[in-house]
Amino acid sequence: MIRAEGGWIGFERFMELALYAPGLGYYSRGDRQFGLMPQADGSGGDFVTAPEMSRLFGRALARQVAQALRDSGTREVWEFGAGTGALATQLLLTLDELGCAPERYTIVDLSGALRERQARSLAERAPALADRVRWVSELPAAIEGVVVGNELLDAMPVMLVHWDGERWFERGVTLRADGAMGAFAWADRPTDLRPPVEGPFVPGTVTELPRIAVGFIRSLAERLTRGAAFFIDYGFPEHEFYHPQRTGGTLMCHRGHQADADPLVDVGLKDLTAHVDFTAMALAAQEAGLPVLGYTSQARFLFNCGLMADLEVADLRERAMAMKLVTEHEMGELFKVLALGAPGSDFEPIGFAVGDRTHTL
């Protein structure tokens, strides 16, 4: 692709190919990305998400989904990027327990390997409800229901920009001078695009612009005619995301539960991810007609949704794993939850009853 484009592509395109190129991209080459620490037998994964860590995550989130389904009068749940299928299983089982099982559970996932893993997981753990699940690769003209995206937005390609002290450049990727296949190098080009804040920025700063995630929110806004959407991810509001001390941005790579900051090495073999600018997501939603219903930390959201009651009856191991979801030095503070409503929505989600931070966006 670099050669076809004259020797240079923007990092946004590079990240898209590294993650999603058919047969070669990280998310299209198999289904072993998700899992606990690597084991001696070769099992394990590169990272673990909240649903794999504790089923109590899905139980708490299901109470919020149930409220949104009832309030909106809809009967469908849409999950974008369903990973191993653990969250879908947890939501379906808990919603059924609450007497609010959806008539249909739709998963939007681009990875064929992950779709197969999701289907196996649902058939094994929720066989009575598995026939309600369907998979789609394209969005319909209209969506009526509750949308869920856990660690979805961070996996969307980002544009990199570099400040040299005088002007902004778009950071892209070229081939090294020796021309060897896979020998990638950075190369910058002037751009009129820049962060949404004035700074000040330290010379040498590199940061991200979430154009594709913003486009996704706008596309969702065009289709969500009734219901609500809940996005859980790691990130910050704008004033923290573009803080002057964050000179290296947030782009990171993950492989075997180890992190590094060089996306040009082992391309396709490790995850590339960037933190979410939640202010950009909220503004994109509002400008497209979706009201922001709430924004808070993952810890506060889960407690508002009844996690404490679940912990009281959980065994010691389950409590220990669930605590990772809410402690500040683990996932409790870094991860946030953003709720959006369909046009005209005015219900008050239970997940933001205490500790809503919408005013900080």
Buried (B, 14 or more C-beta within 10 A) or exposed (E): EBEEEEEBBBBBBBBBBBBBBEEBBBBBBEBBBBBEEBEEEEEBBBBBBBBBBBBBBBBBBBBBBBBBBEBBEBBBBBBBBBBBBBBBBBBBBBBBEBEBBBEEBBBBBBBEBBBEBBBBBBBEBBEEBBEBBEBEEEBEEEBBBBBBBBBBBBBBBBBBBBBEEEEBBBBBBBBEEEEEEEEBEBBBEEBEEBBEBEEEBEEEBBBBBBBBBBEBBBEBBBBBBBBBBBBBBBBBBBEBBBEEEBBEBBBBBBBBBEBEEEBBEBBBBBBBBBBBBBBBBBBBBBEBEBBBBBBBBBBBBBBBBBBEEBBEEBEEEBBEBBBBBBEEEBBBBBBBBBBBBBEEBEBEBBBBBEBBBBEBB
